[in-house]
Amino acid sequence: MTVAGAHVTVAGAHVTVAGAHVTRADLESDAVIVDADIVERIRAFPRRRTYLLPALHVVQHEYGWLPGAALEAVGAHLRVPKSEVYGIASSFPDFRLREPTPDVRTRVCVGAACRVAGGRYAAAEQDAAKQDAAERADCLFVCGVAPVAEIDGRLVGRNGKTSPFPATNASDLVQDGSCSRAVADSAHAGGVRVGCAGNCWQAPAISHDGGRTWQGAQQTWRKPEGARLLADVGRVDPYALRTYVALERALSLGSDAVWQLVKDSGLRGRGGAYFPVGAKWETARNTPSDRKFLLVNAEEGEPGIYKDRHLLEGDPHRVLEAILIAALGMAATEVFIFVNGEASLSQHRLLTALEKARQLGVVQVPVEMRLGAGGYVLGEETALINAIHGLRAEPLARPPFPAVSGLLASPTVINNVESLANLPDIVLNGADWFTTVGTATTPGTKLVSLAGAVRQPGLYEVALGTPLRTILQDYGGGPSGELGALLVGGPSGSILPPSLLDTPFDVQPLQAVGGVLGAGGIVALTSEACVVDAVRELVAYNARESCGKCTPCREGTQRMLGLFDDVRVGRGHAAILQTIDELNDVMGYASLCGLGQMAPNPVRALLRHFPEAVGEHLAGRCSAGVCTPC
């Protein structure tokens, strides 16, 4: 068998890879011989390193991990040295470089929402030995049904407590998202299967009135009024063919008019930086090039954030229509959609929508989907581009910015799913309509991933500027216990006390109190939780996720973790806070990308808003009884 110039005899006596003789014993050193069909599938990729990530996905999907022999076969075909293949694979946390233990196929979520729900070590009905051997997952992204584990590749919510579906009629809408599938067999329920309307806490649920109200096992829930992005999520069959009215309108307006409309609307990106979308498009439009790319970031690897998954699972045609409008407005010649590799339902529904849109003839630009393999750093634009280029997921120094030189050294606009999902409404209703909600500086709505100690955890759409108290009480049903703190903005966000509940959910008001809006995650903690321990977990996550490229982040996050552990168990002293403060400044000013620059945020917020708790730990006490003194 010839693999692009390399002779391979599968299960035979020898393999020649890229001209070098490799014995059968070498291949069997990791107990795996590359199957003939896998070699053929690798061979099907063009011989360019930009296909390294897809090829690695093929291998892991087949074997459940990345055997050394398979890595060599991938490198030989794509002309990438095996040392680089290994180095690149090791930069993505979802790739497994060691064979999993055969009888342990469990990953336990240790994210903040699951810890609040008591799932730090729970894994459904696993015994103690298997719990100890289980892998830890930073987040499994179905926080509304916490605590969560993954057992044999299937998500299991609520510590394994499954729920029967209510009786359904053929016309009933059936909640069928990743959250409901984790607690019930919604994939095979009757009725019309739709995405989760945001009522994850209620799963499994059905609607008799077209998605306005939902019935669960014990409670009826009415979908909040005023939704824009979520208007059809939980109302329409994600697999049903739809007309692309907004795209038709955009085509009639033309590229220049669409760009001007988006610019006039004041739409800002919803991924965390809140940079004006129109300005980013303008830079790419004004940069001369025969090729221009739109790169849609649907990786969404930030713990506690699941907004893009809901949009892709519940209304993939809206997302795809938005992508095509954006490609028109920024004058893209090609589109890449980068989807989280473990968001299988999102992948399937978006690919189905893409195929149906192609059948309609509305896709007039090449669109290619790529799967990620985890990594918080992929929220940084140049790290995402590196991943597609077949390089390590590491950021690059800027300038040039991607809008000038990005994918394949061409102008590239990177927008996330939520940002783009606003476009169909803007095209149909105009810029003035878009600004009727939200604030003057940040118009529109924001999707909020609400989890933790609330009665109704799920995904909600609120006008920007809505007070945190309203989000917690009116949308989340109120705290499930005495409120102790809010984690706002994810691992690079902040921890805020209940006294700040009247703070508007917007960029500048949160910044004024040491907070961060981020991608819109909120995790409520009860007064029984330890705020020092909660922030320590965020510090540990940032240390694990550092790509290691720049010294301030690589060394600083580890050093911060060590200092925090000293504080947590009473080994610290008053002077340690000055060291932490100085280290925060170094990371904030000197790190190469946002991960290191924003890693100090939760630490600074803790020191600002919870000095008593920090002082208590310095004295060797933890009133919550969570931290163990040395």
C-alpha positions as CSV (number, residue, x, y, z in Angstrom):
1,M,0.0,0.0,0.0
2,T,1.4,3.4,-0.9
3,V,0.6,6.4,1.2
4,A,1.7,9.4,-0.7
5,G,5.1,8.0,-1.5
6,A,5.5,5.9,1.7
7,H,5.2,2.1,1.5
8,V,3.1,0.7,4.3
9,T,2.5,-3.0,5.0
10,V,-0.2,-3.1,7.6
11,A,0.2,-6.0,10.1
12,G,3.2,-7.1,8.0
13,A,6.8,-7.4,8.8
14,H,7.9,-3.8,8.1
15,V,6.7,-0.3,7.5
16,T,8.6,2.3,5.6
17,V,7.6,5.8,6.6
18,A,9.0,8.8,4.7
19,G,11.9,6.7,3.6
20,A,12.9,5.5,7.0
21,H,12.6,1.7,7.9
22,V,10.4,1.0,10.9
23,T,10.1,-2.5,12.1
24,R,6.9,-4.2,13.2
25,A,8.3,-4.3,16.7
26,D,8.6,-0.5,16.7
27,L,5.0,-0.1,15.7
28,E,3.9,-2.6,18.3
29,S,5.7,-0.8,21.0
30,D,2.5,1.0,21.9
31,A,0.4,-2.2,21.1
32,V,-1.2,-0.6,18.1
33,I,-0.7,-1.4,14.4
34,V,-2.3,1.2,12.1
35,D,-5.3,-0.3,10.4
36,A,-5.4,-0.2,6.6
37,D,-8.7,1.8,6.5
38,I,-7.2,4.4,8.9
39,V,-4.2,4.7,6.7
40,E,-6.5,5.2,3.7
41,R,-8.5,7.9,5.5
42,I,-5.3,9.7,6.5
43,R,-4.2,9.4,2.9
44,A,-7.4,11.1,1.7
45,F,-6.3,14.4,3.2
46,P,-4.3,16.8,1.0
47,R,-0.6,16.6,1.8
48,R,-0.5,19.9,3.7
49,R,0.0,20.4,7.4
50,T,-3.2,22.5,7.6
51,Y,-4.9,19.1,7.7
52,L,-3.0,17.9,10.7
53,L,-5.8,18.6,13.2
54,P,-8.4,16.7,11.1
55,A,-6.1,13.8,10.6
56,L,-5.5,13.6,14.4
57,H,-9.2,13.6,15.0
58,V,-9.6,10.6,12.6
59,V,-7.0,8.6,14.6
60,Q,-8.5,9.5,18.0
61,H,-12.0,8.7,16.9
62,E,-10.9,5.3,15.9
63,Y,-8.6,4.3,18.8
64,G,-9.8,6.6,21.6
65,W,-6.3,8.0,21.8
66,L,-3.3,8.8,19.6
67,P,-0.9,5.8,19.3
68,G,2.7,6.6,18.3
69,A,2.5,4.5,15.1
70,A,-0.5,6.5,14.0
71,L,1.2,9.8,14.7
72,E,4.1,8.7,12.5
73,A,1.7,7.7,9.7
74,V,0.0,11.1,10.0
75,G,3.3,12.9,9.9
76,A,4.6,10.9,7.0
77,H,1.6,11.7,4.8
78,L,1.4,15.4,5.8
79,R,5.2,15.9,5.6
80,V,5.4,17.0,9.3
81,P,8.2,15.6,11.5
82,K,7.0,13.2,14.1
83,S,8.4,15.2,16.9
84,E,6.3,18.2,15.7
85,V,3.2,16.0,15.3
86,Y,3.6,14.9,18.9
87,G,4.3,18.5,20.1
88,I,1.3,19.8,18.3
89,A,-1.0,17.1,19.6
90,S,0.2,17.7,23.1
91,S,-0.9,21.3,23.0
92,F,-4.6,20.3,22.8
93,P,-6.0,19.0,26.1
94,D,-8.7,16.8,24.4
95,F,-6.2,14.7,22.6
96,R,-5.1,11.6,24.5
97,L,-1.5,10.6,24.2
98,R,-1.8,7.6,26.5
99,E,-4.1,4.6,26.1
100,P,-7.0,4.8,28.5
101,T,-7.4,2.1,31.1
102,P,-9.8,-0.4,29.6
103,D,-12.2,-0.6,32.6
104,V,-12.2,3.1,33.4
105,R,-14.0,5.2,30.8
106,T,-15.2,8.0,33.0
107,R,-14.5,11.7,33.1
108,V,-15.8,13.7,36.0
109,C,-16.5,17.4,35.7
110,V,-14.8,19.5,38.3
111,G,-16.1,22.8,37.0
112,A,-17.5,25.4,39.5
113,A,-21.2,24.5,38.8
114,C,-20.5,20.8,39.4
115,R,-18.6,21.5,42.5
116,V,-21.5,23.5,43.8
117,A,-23.8,20.7,43.0
118,G,-21.6,18.2,45.0
119,G,-20.0,16.5,42.0
120,R,-16.3,17.0,42.7
121,Y,-15.7,13.3,43.0
122,A,-19.0,11.8,42.0
123,A,-19.4,9.9,38.8
124,A,-22.9,8.5,38.6
125,E,-22.9,5.0,40.2
126,Q,-19.2,4.4,40.0
127,D,-17.5,2.8,42.9
128,A,-14.8,4.6,44.9
129,A,-11.9,3.0,43.1
130,K,-13.3,4.0,39.7
131,Q,-13.9,7.5,40.9
132,D,-10.3,7.8,42.0
133,A,-9.2,6.5,38.6
134,A,-11.6,8.7,36.6
135,E,-10.2,11.5,34.5
136,R,-11.1,15.1,35.6
137,A,-12.7,17.3,33.1
138,D,-12.6,21.1,33.6
139,C,-16.1,21.4,32.2
140,L,-18.5,19.2,30.2
141,F,-20.7,22.2,29.2
142,V,-24.1,21.0,30.4
143,C,-23.9,23.0,33.6
144,G,-27.7,23.2,33.9
145,V,-27.9,19.5,34.9
146,A,-24.9,19.4,37.2
147,P,-23.1,17.5,38.5
148,V,-22.0,15.8,35.3
149,A,-19.8,13.0,34.2
150,E,-19.0,11.4,30.9
151,I,-19.2,7.6,31.0
152,D,-18.3,5.5,28.0
153,G,-18.6,8.6,25.8
154,R,-22.0,9.6,27.0
155,L,-22.8,12.6,29.2
156,V,-24.6,11.8,32.4
157,G,-26.2,14.6,34.4
158,R,-27.5,15.0,37.9
159,N,-25.2,12.3,39.2
160,G,-26.8,9.6,37.1
161,K,-30.4,10.3,38.1
162,T,-32.3,9.9,34.8
163,S,-35.9,11.1,34.4
164,P,-38.7,9.7,32.3
165,F,-40.1,11.9,29.5
166,P,-43.6,13.2,30.1
167,A,-46.3,11.7,27.8
168,T,-46.2,13.4,24.4
169,N,-48.4,13.9,21.5
170,A,-47.2,14.0,17.9
171,S,-47.5,17.8,17.8
172,D,-45.8,18.4,21.1
173,L,-42.3,20.0,21.1
174,V,-39.7,17.9,22.9
175,Q,-36.6,19.4,24.5
176,D,-33.7,17.7,22.8
177,G,-30.4,19.3,23.5
178,S,-27.2,18.1,25.1
179,C,-28.5,19.0,28.5
180,S,-31.7,16.9,28.1
181,R,-29.8,14.0,26.6
182,A,-27.7,13.9,29.7
183,V,-30.7,13.1,31.9
184,A,-33.2,11.4,29.5
185,D,-33.5,9.6,26.2
186,S,-34.7,12.7,24.4
187,A,-33.1,11.5,21.1
188,H,-35.8,8.9,20.8
189,A,-38.8,10.7,22.4
190,G,-42.0,11.3,20.4
191,G,-43.3,14.6,19.2
192,V,-41.2,17.3,17.4
193,R,-37.6,17.4,18.7
194,V,-36.2,20.9,19.2
195,G,-33.3,22.5,20.9
196,C,-33.2,23.4,24.6
197,A,-35.0,26.8,25.0
198,G,-32.6,27.6,27.8
199,N,-34.6,25.7,30.5
200,C,-31.8,23.2,31.2
201,W,-32.8,22.9,34.8
202,Q,-36.2,21.6,33.7
203,A,-34.9,18.8,31.5
204,P,-36.6,16.7,30.2
205,A,-39.5,19.0,29.2
206,I,-42.2,19.2,26.6
207,S,-44.3,22.1,25.2
208,H,-47.9,21.9,24.1
209,D,-48.1,25.5,22.8
210,G,-45.3,25.9,20.3
211,G,-42.6,26.6,22.8
212,R,-44.1,29.4,24.9
213,T,-44.5,27.3,28.0
214,W,-42.7,24.1,29.0
215,Q,-43.7,21.3,31.4
216,G,-41.2,19.3,33.3
217,A,-41.7,16.7,35.9
218,Q,-43.0,19.1,38.6
219,Q,-43.1,22.6,37.3
220,T,-44.3,24.7,34.4
221,W,-42.0,27.4,33.0
222,R,-42.8,30.2,30.6
223,K,-40.1,31.3,28.2
224,P,-39.1,35.0,28.9
225,E,-40.4,37.6,26.5
226,G,-38.2,39.7,24.3
227,A,-35.7,37.1,23.1
228,R,-33.9,37.9,19.9
229,L,-31.2,35.3,19.4
230,L,-33.1,32.6,21.3
231,A,-36.5,33.6,19.6
232,D,-36.7,30.3,17.6
233,V,-34.5,28.1,19.9
234,G,-36.9,25.6,21.4
235,R,-39.6,26.5,18.8
236,V,-38.3,25.2,15.5
237,D,-37.1,21.8,14.3
238,P,-33.3,22.3,13.8
239,Y,-33.3,19.8,11.0
240,A,-36.2,21.4,9.1
241,L,-35.5,23.3,5.9
242,R,-35.9,27.1,6.2
243,T,-35.9,30.1,3.9
244,Y,-33.0,32.5,4.2
245,V,-35.0,35.8,4.1
246,A,-32.3,37.9,5.8
247,L,-29.6,36.7,3.4
248,E,-31.8,37.5,0.5
249,R,-32.3,41.0,1.8
250,A,-28.5,41.3,2.4
251,L,-27.8,40.2,-1.1
252,S,-30.1,42.9,-2.4
253,L,-28.4,45.5,-0.4
254,G,-24.9,44.5,-1.4
255,S,-21.6,44.1,0.5
256,D,-21.0,47.8,1.2
257,A,-24.4,48.5,2.5
258,V,-24.4,45.4,4.8
259,W,-21.0,46.4,6.3
260,Q,-22.3,50.0,6.8
261,L,-25.5,48.7,8.5
262,V,-23.5,46.5,10.9
263,K,-21.1,49.4,11.7
264,D,-24.0,51.8,12.3
265,S,-25.7,49.3,14.6
266,G,-22.8,49.5,17.1
267,L,-22.7,45.6,17.4
268,R,-19.8,44.5,19.5
269,G,-18.2,41.1,19.6
270,R,-19.7,38.8,22.3
271,G,-16.6,36.6,22.9
272,G,-15.1,38.7,25.7
273,A,-13.2,41.6,24.1
274,Y,-16.4,43.5,22.8
275,F,-14.5,45.0,19.9
276,P,-16.8,46.7,17.3
277,V,-17.7,44.1,14.6
278,G,-18.0,46.7,11.9
279,A,-14.5,48.1,12.6
280,K,-13.0,44.6,12.4
281,W,-14.7,44.0,9.1
282,E,-13.6,47.4,7.8
283,T,-9.9,46.6,8.3
284,A,-10.2,43.3,6.4
285,R,-12.2,45.0,3.6
286,N,-9.6,47.7,3.2
287,T,-6.7,45.3,3.1
288,P,-5.9,44.4,-0.6
289,S,-5.8,40.6,-1.1
290,D,-7.2,38.0,-3.5
291,R,-8.2,35.8,-0.6
292,K,-10.1,36.9,2.5
293,F,-11.3,34.6,5.2
294,L,-14.2,34.6,7.7
295,L,-13.2,32.4,10.7
296,V,-16.2,31.5,12.9
297,N,-15.0,30.6,16.4
298,A,-17.4,28.0,17.9
299,E,-14.7,26.3,20.0
300,E,-16.2,27.7,23.2
301,G,-13.7,26.0,25.5
302,E,-14.3,28.3,28.5
303,P,-15.7,26.4,31.5
304,G,-19.3,27.4,32.4
305,I,-20.1,28.8,28.9
306,Y,-22.5,26.9,26.6
307,K,-24.3,29.7,24.7
308,D,-22.9,28.9,21.3
309,R,-23.8,25.2,21.7
310,H,-27.4,26.2,22.4
311,L,-27.5,28.3,19.3
312,L,-26.0,25.6,17.1
313,E,-28.1,22.9,18.5
314,G,-31.4,24.8,18.5
315,D,-31.2,27.1,15.5
316,P,-28.4,26.1,13.2
317,H,-30.0,27.7,10.2
318,R,-30.0,31.1,11.9
319,V,-26.3,30.7,12.6
320,L,-25.5,29.7,9.1
321,E,-27.5,32.5,7.6
322,A,-25.6,34.9,9.8
323,I,-22.3,33.4,8.7
324,L,-23.2,33.9,5.0
325,I,-24.3,37.5,5.7
326,A,-21.0,38.2,7.4
327,A,-19.1,36.7,4.5
328,L,-20.9,39.1,2.2
329,G,-20.4,42.1,4.5
330,M,-16.7,41.6,5.0
331,A,-16.1,40.4,1.4
332,A,-14.8,37.0,2.4
333,T,-13.8,34.5,-0.3
334,E,-13.7,31.5,2.0
335,V,-15.3,30.6,5.4
336,F,-13.9,28.3,8.1
337,I,-16.1,27.3,11.1
338,F,-14.1,26.0,14.0
339,V,-16.3,23.9,16.3
340,N,-15.5,22.3,19.6
341,G,-14.5,18.7,18.9
342,E,-16.6,17.4,21.7
343,A,-19.8,19.3,20.8
344,S,-21.1,16.5,18.6
345,L,-24.7,17.5,18.5
346,S,-23.7,21.1,17.5
347,Q,-21.5,19.6,14.7
348,H,-24.2,17.3,13.4
349,R,-27.0,19.9,13.3
350,L,-24.8,22.6,11.7
351,L,-23.5,20.2,9.1
352,T,-27.1,19.2,8.3
353,A,-28.1,22.8,8.0
354,L,-25.1,23.5,5.7
355,E,-26.1,20.6,3.4
356,K,-29.7,21.8,3.2
357,A,-28.6,25.3,2.5
358,R,-26.4,24.1,-0.3
359,Q,-29.3,22.3,-1.8
360,L,-31.2,25.6,-1.7
361,G,-28.4,27.2,-3.6
362,V,-27.8,30.0,-1.0
363,V,-24.2,29.0,-0.1
364,Q,-22.2,31.0,-2.6
365,V,-18.8,30.9,-0.9
366,P,-16.7,27.8,0.1
367,V,-17.5,26.8,3.7
368,E,-15.4,24.3,5.6
369,M,-15.9,23.0,9.2
370,R,-12.9,22.2,11.4
371,L,-13.0,20.5,14.8
372,G,-11.0,21.8,17.7
373,A,-9.5,19.7,20.5
374,G,-10.0,21.9,23.6
375,G,-7.9,24.7,24.9
376,Y,-9.0,27.9,26.6
377,V,-6.2,29.7,24.7
378,L,-8.1,29.1,21.4
379,G,-10.2,32.1,22.4
380,E,-7.2,34.1,21.3
381,E,-7.4,34.8,17.6
382,T,-3.8,34.0,16.6
383,A,-3.8,30.7,18.6
384,L,-6.9,29.7,16.7
385,I,-5.2,30.5,13.4
386,N,-2.2,28.5,14.4
387,A,-4.4,25.5,15.2
388,I,-5.8,25.6,11.6
389,H,-2.3,26.0,10.2
390,G,-1.3,22.7,11.9
391,L,0.9,24.4,14.5
392,R,0.8,24.4,18.3
393,A,-2.1,26.3,19.8
394,E,0.0,29.3,20.8
395,P,-0.6,33.0,20.2
396,L,1.5,35.2,18.0
397,A,2.9,38.6,18.7
398,R,0.8,41.4,17.0
399,P,0.9,43.4,14.8
400,P,0.1,42.3,12.2
401,F,-3.4,41.7,13.3
402,P,-5.4,38.8,11.7
403,A,-7.7,41.3,9.9
404,V,-4.5,42.3,8.0
405,S,-2.7,38.9,7.9
406,G,-4.3,35.9,9.4
407,L,-5.2,32.5,7.8
408,L,-2.6,31.7,5.1
409,A,-1.2,35.3,5.5
410,S,-4.5,36.7,4.2
411,P,-7.0,39.2,5.8
412,T,-9.1,37.2,8.3
413,V,-12.0,38.3,10.4
414,I,-12.7,36.1,13.5
415,N,-16.2,36.4,15.0
416,N,-17.8,34.1,17.5
417,V,-21.3,32.5,17.0
418,E,-23.2,34.8,19.3
419,S,-21.8,37.9,17.7
420,L,-22.8,36.7,14.2
421,A,-26.3,35.5,15.3
422,N,-27.3,39.1,15.7
423,L,-26.9,39.8,11.9
424,P,-30.2,38.5,10.5
425,D,-32.2,40.7,12.8
426,I,-30.0,43.8,12.0
427,V,-30.4,43.2,8.3
428,L,-34.2,42.8,8.5
429,N,-34.9,45.4,11.1
430,G,-32.2,48.0,10.8
431,A,-29.5,49.6,13.0
432,D,-31.9,51.8,14.9
433,W,-34.1,48.8,15.9
434,F,-31.0,47.0,17.2
435,T,-30.1,49.8,19.6
436,T,-33.6,49.9,21.2
437,V,-32.3,47.5,23.9
438,G,-29.0,47.4,25.7
439,T,-26.9,50.4,26.6
440,A,-25.5,53.3,24.6
441,T,-22.0,51.9,24.5
442,T,-23.0,48.2,24.2
443,P,-26.4,47.9,22.5
444,G,-28.3,44.6,22.0
445,T,-28.8,41.6,24.2
446,K,-26.4,39.1,25.8
447,L,-26.7,35.4,26.3
448,V,-26.0,34.4,30.0
449,S,-24.9,30.9,31.0
450,L,-26.3,30.8,34.5
451,A,-25.3,28.0,36.8
452,G,-24.4,27.0,40.3
453,A,-26.6,27.7,43.3
454,V,-29.7,28.9,41.5
455,R,-33.1,27.3,41.2
456,Q,-33.3,27.5,37.4
457,P,-29.8,27.1,35.9
458,G,-29.8,27.5,32.1
459,L,-29.2,29.9,29.2
460,Y,-31.0,33.2,29.2
461,E,-31.0,36.2,26.9
462,V,-31.0,39.6,28.7
463,A,-30.7,43.2,27.6
464,L,-27.2,44.5,28.2
465,G,-27.3,46.6,31.3
466,T,-29.7,44.3,33.2
467,P,-28.8,44.3,36.9
468,L,-27.2,41.1,38.2
469,R,-30.0,40.9,40.7
470,T,-32.6,40.7,37.9
471,I,-30.7,37.9,36.2
472,L,-30.4,35.9,39.3
473,Q,-34.0,36.4,40.6
474,D,-36.2,36.8,37.5
475,Y,-34.4,34.5,35.1
476,G,-32.7,32.1,37.5
477,G,-35.5,31.8,40.0
478,G,-33.4,33.1,42.8
479,P,-30.5,31.5,44.7
480,S,-31.0,27.9,46.0
481,G,-29.5,28.9,49.3
482,E,-28.0,31.9,51.1
483,L,-26.0,33.7,48.4
484,G,-22.3,34.1,49.2
485,A,-20.7,35.2,46.0
486,L,-21.0,35.3,42.2
487,L,-18.3,34.1,39.8
488,V,-18.8,36.4,36.8
489,G,-17.0,36.1,33.5
490,G,-15.4,32.7,33.7
491,P,-11.8,31.7,34.7
492,S,-10.5,35.2,33.7
493,G,-13.5,36.9,35.3
494,S,-14.1,38.0,38.8
495,I,-15.8,37.0,42.1
496,L,-18.3,39.5,43.4
497,P,-20.1,39.8,46.7
498,P,-24.0,40.0,47.1
499,S,-23.6,43.7,47.9
500,L,-22.9,44.3,44.2
501,L,-26.1,42.6,42.8
502,D,-27.4,45.9,41.5
503,T,-24.4,46.3,39.2
504,P,-25.6,46.4,35.5
505,F,-24.5,43.4,33.4
506,D,-22.4,45.5,31.0
507,V,-18.7,46.0,30.2
508,Q,-18.0,49.4,31.9
509,P,-20.1,49.0,35.1
510,L,-18.6,45.6,35.8
511,Q,-15.1,47.0,35.2
512,A,-15.8,49.8,37.6
513,V,-16.2,47.2,40.5
514,G,-13.3,45.0,39.4
515,G,-15.5,42.7,37.4
516,V,-15.4,41.3,33.9
517,L,-18.3,40.6,31.6
518,G,-16.4,38.1,29.5
519,A,-18.4,35.6,27.5
520,G,-21.4,35.9,29.9
521,G,-21.0,33.2,32.4
522,I,-22.4,33.5,36.0
523,V,-22.0,30.8,38.7
524,A,-23.7,31.5,42.0
525,L,-22.0,30.3,45.2
526,T,-23.8,29.9,48.5
527,S,-22.5,31.3,51.8
528,E,-21.3,27.7,52.7
529,A,-18.8,27.8,49.8
530,C,-15.2,29.0,50.4
531,V,-14.5,32.0,48.1
532,V,-10.7,31.5,48.5
533,D,-11.0,27.9,47.4
534,A,-13.3,28.9,44.5
535,V,-10.7,31.4,43.2
536,R,-7.9,28.9,43.8
537,E,-9.6,26.6,41.3
538,L,-9.7,29.4,38.7
539,V,-6.0,30.0,39.3
540,A,-5.3,26.3,38.9
541,Y,-7.3,26.2,35.7
542,N,-5.4,29.1,34.2
543,A,-2.1,27.5,35.1
544,R,-3.1,24.2,33.4
545,E,-4.3,26.1,30.3
546,S,-1.3,28.3,29.8
547,C,0.2,27.3,26.4
548,G,3.7,28.0,27.9
549,K,4.9,30.2,25.1
550,C,5.6,33.3,27.1
551,T,7.4,33.4,30.5
552,P,5.1,35.7,32.4
553,C,2.1,33.5,31.9
554,R,3.9,30.1,31.9
555,E,5.8,30.8,35.1
556,G,3.5,33.4,36.6
557,T,0.4,31.2,36.7
558,Q,2.3,28.4,38.3
559,R,3.9,30.7,40.8
560,M,0.4,32.3,41.6
561,L,-1.0,28.8,42.2
562,G,1.8,28.1,44.7
563,L,1.2,31.3,46.5
564,F,-2.5,30.7,46.6
565,D,-2.0,27.2,48.0
566,D,0.1,28.8,50.8
567,V,-2.7,31.3,51.5
568,R,-5.4,28.5,51.3
569,V,-3.8,26.3,53.9
570,G,-2.5,29.0,56.3
571,R,1.2,28.8,55.3
572,G,1.2,32.4,54.1
573,H,1.8,35.7,55.9
574,A,0.7,39.3,55.4
575,A,3.7,40.1,53.1
576,I,2.5,37.3,50.7
577,L,-0.3,39.6,49.5
578,Q,2.2,42.1,48.3
579,T,4.0,39.4,46.3
580,I,0.7,38.3,44.8
581,D,-0.1,41.9,43.9
582,E,3.3,42.3,42.2
583,L,2.9,39.1,40.3
584,N,-0.5,40.2,39.1
585,D,1.1,43.3,37.6
586,V,3.8,41.3,35.8
587,M,1.3,38.9,34.3
588,G,-1.1,41.6,33.4
589,Y,1.4,43.8,31.6
590,A,3.9,41.4,30.2
591,S,1.9,38.3,29.0
592,L,1.6,37.8,25.3
593,C,-2.1,37.1,25.1
594,G,-5.4,37.6,27.0
595,L,-5.0,34.4,29.0
596,G,-2.0,35.6,30.9
597,Q,-3.1,39.2,30.9
598,M,-6.5,38.5,32.4
599,A,-5.5,35.6,34.7
600,P,-5.0,38.1,37.6
601,N,-8.7,39.3,37.5
602,P,-10.3,36.8,39.9
603,V,-7.4,37.2,42.3
604,R,-7.6,40.9,42.3
605,A,-11.4,40.7,42.8
606,L,-11.0,38.4,45.7
607,L,-8.5,40.6,47.5
608,R,-10.7,43.7,46.8
609,H,-14.1,42.3,47.8
610,F,-13.3,39.5,50.3
611,P,-10.4,40.7,52.4
612,E,-11.9,39.1,55.6
613,A,-11.9,35.7,54.0
614,V,-8.3,36.1,52.8
615,G,-7.2,37.2,56.3
616,E,-9.0,34.3,57.9
617,H,-7.0,31.9,55.8
618,L,-3.8,33.6,56.5
619,A,-4.6,33.0,60.1
620,G,-5.0,29.3,59.4
621,R,-8.8,29.2,59.5
622,C,-11.5,28.4,56.9
623,S,-15.1,29.1,58.1
624,A,-16.5,27.0,55.3
625,G,-14.4,24.0,56.4
626,V,-13.2,23.4,52.9
627,C,-9.5,24.3,53.2
628,T,-7.3,22.2,55.3
629,P,-4.7,24.1,57.4
630,C,-1.2,22.8,57.2
